[in-house]
Amino acid sequence: MADKSFTVLDLIDMELPEHTALRLKCIGGRKGLEKVISVPDINRPGLALTGFFDSFATGRVQLFGKGENAYLEKLHAENKMESIKEMFTYDFPCVVFSHGITPSEDFMKIAEAADCSVLQTDLESTEFLQRILRLFSNVFAPRKTLHGVLVEVYGIGILLTGHSGVGKSECALELIERGHRLVADDVVEIRCVNGNSILGQGANSLISHHMEIRGLGIINVAQMYGVGSIREQKEIQLVIKLEEWDSAKIYDRVGNDMDTVNYLGVKIPAIEIPVKPGRNLPIIIEAAAMNERLKFRGYNSALDFNQNILKWIETGEVQAAYYGSDDSY
């Protein structure tokens, strides 16, 4: 759900790119602009207009297209507005007329009396439906904030995690220098979209593309490296935990057992990379990103290695070395 109440007025005031803009304006019932939208879905009230209210989808934004408006005009001409009055006794946040349609004066009076906002858009019904459902998917997506650095490496969204001072920002800075892109530094806001994807972005859009480098201070990545070095959001497809090298710990050396982390109910592949002097972390992270891309294309290096080892073991050469009299090892 949204962090705070999302009202009809918030819906109108959303600043969206032109290709996703809802182009809404209020043409009546301004007292209802403070009503809260709590259900991220749309209803076409065709049956309700006929007086059938069983399973009426209350709580949703009600969309009137050309078909619904034609029936409204028929009811207005026959002076049969009882079903409309009954519809407004139910609790829903607002009504929207697509195609730039303006409803009749009788309809507007009924809506005004019910303190329900009447909105208008010049978009077609289908286009408006697609846009507002995408918007609801974003606004009502479960979300949380994480400590880490989110970068895009070879098209793979990688979240760098680890305790403070382990070198996440310095590693990300080297990746930016090598042509990759920064999404957010230090505080990353994640949200679950469509139930199976985790999108990450800066928790504060004004400072998300600034980095804190110990000993250097705050730098503006977009100003130093150009706008091509940043992006606003990215799906997190791999989590890399940076940790100080522990000589007593056994680290994965083959890659057969891929670990995962669970963010908002979605499992994301995760690996641990130990940090110690002499290790070139940016190159390792680039290799991890390319390896992840290969997995998306159906190729797994670790499984391929295991299969080749098994084939080699089955060859006569290995059997002869094992059963032979010579000590070759």
C-alpha positions in Angstrom: 0.0 0.0 0.0 1.0 3.6 -0.4 2.9 5.1 2.6 0.2 7.7 3.2 -3.4 8.1 2.1 -3.8 8.5 -1.6 -6.7 10.8 -2.4 -8.6 11.8 -5.5 -6.8 15.1 -5.4 -3.4 13.3 -5.4 -4.6 11.3 -8.5 -5.3 14.6 -10.3 -2.1 16.2 -9.2 0.3 13.4 -10.2 3.1 14.7 -12.3 3.6 12.0 -15.0 5.5 11.9 -18.3 3.3 12.7 -21.3 3.0 9.1 -22.5 1.7 8.0 -19.1 -0.3 11.1 -18.0 -3.9 10.6 -17.1 -4.9 14.2 -18.2 -7.6 14.4 -15.5 -9.5 17.5 -14.5 -12.3 18.0 -12.0 -15.6 19.2 -13.5 -17.8 18.8 -10.4 -18.1 17.6 -6.9 -15.0 19.3 -5.5 -16.0 18.4 -1.9 -15.1 14.8 -2.7 -11.5 15.5 -3.8 -10.3 14.5 -0.3 -11.8 11.1 -0.5 -9.2 8.3 -0.2 -8.6 5.8 -3.0 -8.0 2.5 -1.1 -8.7 0.0 -3.9 -6.2 0.0 -6.8 -8.7 -1.1 -9.4 -11.3 0.3 -11.8 -15.0 -0.5 -12.3 -17.2 0.0 -15.4 -20.7 0.5 -13.8 -22.8 -0.8 -16.6 -25.0 -3.2 -14.5 -25.3 -0.6 -11.8 -26.9 1.9 -14.2 -29.6 -0.6 -14.9 -30.4 -0.9 -11.2 -28.5 -4.2 -10.5 -26.2 -3.7 -7.5 -25.4 -7.3 -6.5 -21.6 -7.5 -6.2 -21.3 -3.8 -7.1 -17.6 -3.0 -6.9 -17.7 -0.2 -4.4 -14.4 1.4 -3.3 -13.2 1.5 -6.9 -12.9 4.4 -9.2 -15.9 4.3 -11.5 -15.2 4.8 -15.2 -17.8 6.0 -17.7 -17.1 5.5 -21.3 -19.1 6.1 -24.4 -21.4 3.1 -23.8 -22.2 4.1 -20.2 -22.7 7.7 -21.2 -25.1 6.6 -24.0 -27.2 4.8 -21.4 -27.1 7.8 -19.1 -28.5 10.0 -21.8 -31.3 7.4 -22.4 -32.1 7.5 -18.7 -32.0 11.3 -18.7 -34.3 11.5 -21.7 -36.8 9.2 -20.0 -36.5 10.9 -16.7 -35.5 7.7 -15.0 -32.6 8.7 -12.7 -33.5 6.5 -9.7 -30.7 3.9 -10.4 -28.2 6.8 -10.6 -29.3 8.1 -7.3 -29.1 4.7 -5.8 -25.6 4.1 -7.2 -24.3 7.3 -5.4 -25.5 5.9 -2.1 -22.6 3.4 -2.3 -19.1 4.4 -1.2 -16.7 4.9 -4.0 -14.0 7.6 -4.4 -14.9 9.3 -7.7 -16.2 8.9 -11.2 -14.2 9.5 -14.4 -15.6 10.3 -17.9 -13.3 9.3 -20.7 -13.3 10.7 -24.3 -13.8 14.2 -22.9 -17.4 13.5 -22.2 -19.4 15.9 -20.0 -22.3 14.3 -18.3 -25.8 15.8 -18.0 -26.7 18.5 -15.5 -28.9 16.0 -13.6 -26.0 13.6 -13.2 -23.8 16.4 -11.9 -26.4 17.5 -9.3 -26.7 14.0 -8.0 -22.9 13.6 -7.7 -22.7 17.0 -6.0 -25.3 16.0 -3.5 -23.3 12.9 -2.7 -20.0 14.8 -2.3 -18.5 12.7 -5.1 -16.0 14.2 -7.5 -16.6 14.0 -11.2 -13.4 13.8 -13.3 -12.9 14.1 -17.0 -10.1 12.9 -19.3 -9.8 13.2 -23.1 -8.2 9.8 -23.3 -10.1 6.8 -24.7 -11.4 4.4 -22.1 -9.0 1.5 -23.0 -5.9 3.8 -22.9 -7.0 5.4 -19.6 -7.6 2.0 -18.1 -4.1 0.9 -19.0 -2.4 4.0 -17.7 -4.3 4.3 -14.4 -3.7 0.6 -13.6 0.0 1.0 -14.2 -0.1 4.0 -11.9 -2.0 2.1 -9.2 0.5 -0.7 -9.5 3.3 1.7 -8.6 1.5 3.8 -6.0 0.1 0.8 -4.0 3.2 -1.4 -4.4 4.6 -2.7 -1.1 7.9 -0.9 -0.4 10.7 -0.5 2.1 14.1 1.1 2.3 17.5 -0.6 2.4 21.1 0.4 3.1 23.2 -0.2 0.0 24.2 1.0 -3.4 22.2 0.1 -6.6 24.0 0.1 -9.9 23.3 -1.1 -13.4 26.1 -3.3 -14.9 25.7 -4.6 -18.4 21.9 -4.1 -18.1 21.7 -6.1 -14.8 20.5 -4.3 -11.7 22.9 -5.1 -8.9 22.3 -4.1 -5.2 25.6 -3.9 -3.3 25.2 -4.5 0.4 27.5 -4.8 3.4 28.3 -3.0 6.6 29.3 0.6 6.5 32.9 1.2 5.4 33.3 -2.0 3.5 33.7 0.0 0.2 30.3 -0.2 -1.5 30.4 3.4 -2.7 34.1 3.2 -3.8 33.3 0.1 -5.8 30.3 1.7 -7.4 32.4 4.8 -8.3 34.9 2.6 -10.2 32.0 0.9 -12.0 30.7 4.3 -13.1 34.2 5.2 -14.3 34.1 2.0 -16.4 30.8 3.1 -18.1 28.1 1.6 -15.9 25.3 3.5 -14.2 24.3 4.6 -10.7 20.7 4.3 -9.6 21.0 5.1 -5.9 23.7 5.4 -3.2 23.4 4.7 0.5 19.6 4.6 0.9 17.7 2.5 -1.7 13.9 2.4 -1.8 12.5 -0.9 -3.2 9.0 -1.8 -4.2 7.3 -5.0 -5.4 5.6 -4.6 -8.7 3.3 -7.2 -10.2 4.1 -9.5 -7.3 7.3 -10.8 -8.9 9.7 -7.9 -9.6 11.6 -5.7 -7.2 12.3 -2.1 -8.5 14.8 0.0 -6.8 15.3 3.8 -6.8 16.7 6.5 -4.6 14.7 7.2 -1.5 15.1 10.9 -2.2 15.1 11.9 -5.9 17.0 15.2 -5.1 20.1 13.4 -3.6 19.9 9.9 -5.0 22.6 10.5 -7.6 25.1 12.0 -5.1 27.7 9.7 -3.5 29.6 10.0 -0.2 33.3 9.0 -0.7 35.2 8.9 2.6 38.1 11.3 2.4 36.6 13.1 -0.6 33.2 14.1 0.6 29.9 14.3 -1.5 30.1 14.2 -5.2 27.4 14.7 -7.9 27.7 11.8 -10.2 25.5 13.3 -12.9 27.5 16.5 -13.1 30.9 14.7 -13.0 30.2 11.8 -15.4 27.2 13.1 -17.4 23.5 12.1 -17.4 24.4 8.8 -19.2 26.0 7.6 -15.9 22.7 7.6 -14.0 19.2 6.2 -14.2 16.1 6.8 -12.1 15.1 3.2 -11.3 16.1 -0.3 -12.1 14.8 -3.8 -11.4 17.1 -5.6 -8.8 18.2 -8.8 -10.4 21.3 -9.7 -8.3 22.3 -8.9 -4.8 26.1 -8.8 -4.0 27.1 -8.7 -0.3 30.6 -7.3 0.2 32.2 -8.5 3.4 35.7 -8.4 4.9 37.7 -11.6 4.1 37.3 -14.2 6.8 40.1 -16.8 6.6 38.0 -19.2 8.7 35.0 -19.1 6.4 34.5 -21.3 3.4 33.5 -19.3 0.4 31.7 -20.8 -2.7 34.4 -21.6 -5.3 32.2 -23.4 -7.9 28.8 -21.6 -7.9 26.6 -24.6 -7.8 24.5 -23.5 -4.8 23.2 -20.0 -5.6 21.9 -18.3 -2.5 18.9 -16.0 -2.5 17.5 -13.1 -0.4 13.9 -12.4 0.1 12.7 -8.8 -0.4 9.0 -8.1 -0.1 8.2 -11.8 -0.9 10.4 -12.0 -4.0 13.5 -14.2 -4.0 16.5 -12.6 -5.7 19.8 -14.4 -6.5 22.6 -13.4 -4.1 26.3 -13.9 -3.8 29.0 -13.0 -1.2 32.2 -11.4 -2.3 35.0 -11.2 0.3 37.0 -8.0 0.3 40.7 -7.8 0.9 43.7 -5.9 -0.6 44.6 -6.9 -4.1 41.1 -8.1 -5.2 39.7 -6.1 -8.1 36.1 -5.9 -7.1 34.7 -4.0 -10.1 36.0 -6.6 -12.5 34.5 -9.4 -10.3 31.2 -7.6 -10.2 31.3 -7.1 -14.0 31.9 -10.9 -14.4 29.0 -11.6 -12.0 26.7 -9.4 -14.1 27.8 -11.1 -17.4 27.4 -14.5 -15.7 23.9 -13.6 -14.6 23.0 -12.5 -18.2 24.2 -15.9 -19.4 21.8 -17.6 -17.0 18.9 -15.5 -18.3 19.8 -16.9 -21.7 19.8 -20.5 -20.4 23.5 -21.1 -19.9 24.9 -21.9 -16.4 28.7 -22.0 -16.2 28.8 -24.1 -13.0 26.4 -26.7 -14.3 28.2 -26.9 -17.6 31.5 -27.4 -15.7 30.0 -30.2 -13.6 28.7 -32.0 -16.7 32.1 -31.7 -18.4 33.8 -33.2 -15.2 31.3 -36.1 -15.2 32.0 -36.8 -18.9 35.8 -36.7 -18.2 35.4 -39.1 -15.3 33.6 -41.6 -17.5 36.4 -41.6 -20.1 38.9 -44.5 -20.2 41.8 -42.2 -19.5 40.6 -41.4 -16.0 39.7 -45.1 -15.3 43.2 -46.2 -16.5 44.9 -43.6 -14.2 42.7 -44.7 -11.2 43.1 -48.5 -11.7 46.7 -48.4 -13.1 49.8 -49.4 -11.2 51.5 -46.0 -11.7 51.1 -43.4 -8.9 50.4 -40.4 -11.1 49.1 -38.1 -8.3 
